[in-house]
């Protein structure tokens, strides 16, 4: 009987040790992911990304809208965006993928791509917004017709 209690205690101890070890490994993996995401954001700072897109987008706007957009950009909480980006990256990518992005954006080509990205987005964004408004109008019209 004493042997059975000892074996049971040993099995329970090993089981809990395995669970604790798995939890520690999971914490280590999450910490590694978060660190990789932080390093990516050092190479690709959210402030620069946002300001570049805003600058290129507002270049086409009249004075008052440009001022309002700048005021909006001044109110952006970059720490909130940074945290959201880190959370999304760690939920979406592997450490290797984040490291590949970081490595790419650390190269001259990667930096060049990123510098041109705001120009690209400024060109595409108005078309995207126009198409979203058009499709939304169409969906609302269809919905209203079906409702009648």
N, C-alpha and C positions, 0 to 999 in steps of 0.2 A: 504494500500500500504506500509505504514511504517512497519507494522507487517511482511509482506512478505519479505521485505529487511532484517529485523532483523533475521528472520528464515533462510533465505538464507545465511547470514553472519555466523550464528551459525553453520549451516551444513558444510559450507566450513572450518570454524575453526576446527570443530571436525574431519573432513576428514584429514586435514593437520596435526593435532595433532596425529592422528592414524598412518599416514605415517611416521612421525618423530619418533614416539614411536617404530614402527616396524624396522626402520633403526637403532635405538639405540640398540634394542634387538639383531639385526643381528650383529652389531659391537661387542657387548658384547660376543655373541656366538663365533665369529671369534677370539676374543682376548683370550677366554677360550681355544679354540682349539690350538692356537699358543703357549699358556703357557704350555699346556699339552705336546705338541711336544717338546718344549724346555726342559722340565723336563725329557722326555724320552732320549733326547740326552745328558743330564747330566749323566744318568745311562749308556747309550750306546754311548760314544763319537765317533764321526766319525773318528777322528784321530787314535784311537785305532783299530777300525774295519779295516780301510784301512792298517795300518801298520802290523797288524797281518796277514792279507791275503797276503800282499806283502812278508812278511818274510817267510811264509810257502811256497808260490809259488816259490820264488827265491831260496830256499834251493836246488831245483832240477836243477837249471840252471848252465851253465858254467860261469866262472868268468866275462867275458866281458858283457854278457847279464844280469848278476846279477847287475853289476855296473850301466848299463844303466837303468835297472828297478829302482834301488835306486835313480838315478838322476831324473828319472821321478817322483817318489814319493816325492822327495824334492821340486818339482815344483808345486805340487797339491795345489790349493787354497781351504783350508778347510772351510773358511768362505763361499765360493761359494757353496760348497757341503752341508754345514749345512743349508744354506738358502733354497736350492733346496729340501732338505729332509723335512724341516719344511713345506714348501709350499705343497709338495706332500702328506705328512701325513695329513695336515689339509684339503686337497681336497679329501682324500680317506677315512679316518677313523673318527669315532666319538670320542668325548672326552672320553667316557667310554672305548672304544677299546684301545686308546692310554694309558690311565691310567692302563688298564689290562696288556699291554706290559711292561710298566714301573714297575709295581708291580712284574711281573714275573722275569724280568731281575734284580730285586733287591734281589731276593731270592738266596740262595746258588745254587739251581738247575739251575736257570736262568743264573747266572754268569758262572757256569760250562758249560752249553750249549754254551754260547757265546765264551768261551775260546776254546772250541772244534770246533766251527763253522769255524774258519780259517783253521784248519786241514782238515775238511770236504770239504771246498771250494777248497783247494789246490789239493785235490784228484779228485774232480769232474770237476774242470775247464778245465784241459787238454782234457778230454773226450768230454766235451761240445764243446770246440773250434774245436777239430778234426771233430766232427759230423757236426758242422755248416759249416766248410770248405768243407766237403764232400757233404753236401746237396746243398751248394751254387754252387759247381762245377757241380753237377747233373742238377740243375735248369738252369744254364747257357748253358750247353750242350743241354738240351731239347729245350731251347729258340732258340739257334742257328740252330738246326735241323728244327724246325718249321718255322723259318724265311726263310730258303732256299727253 
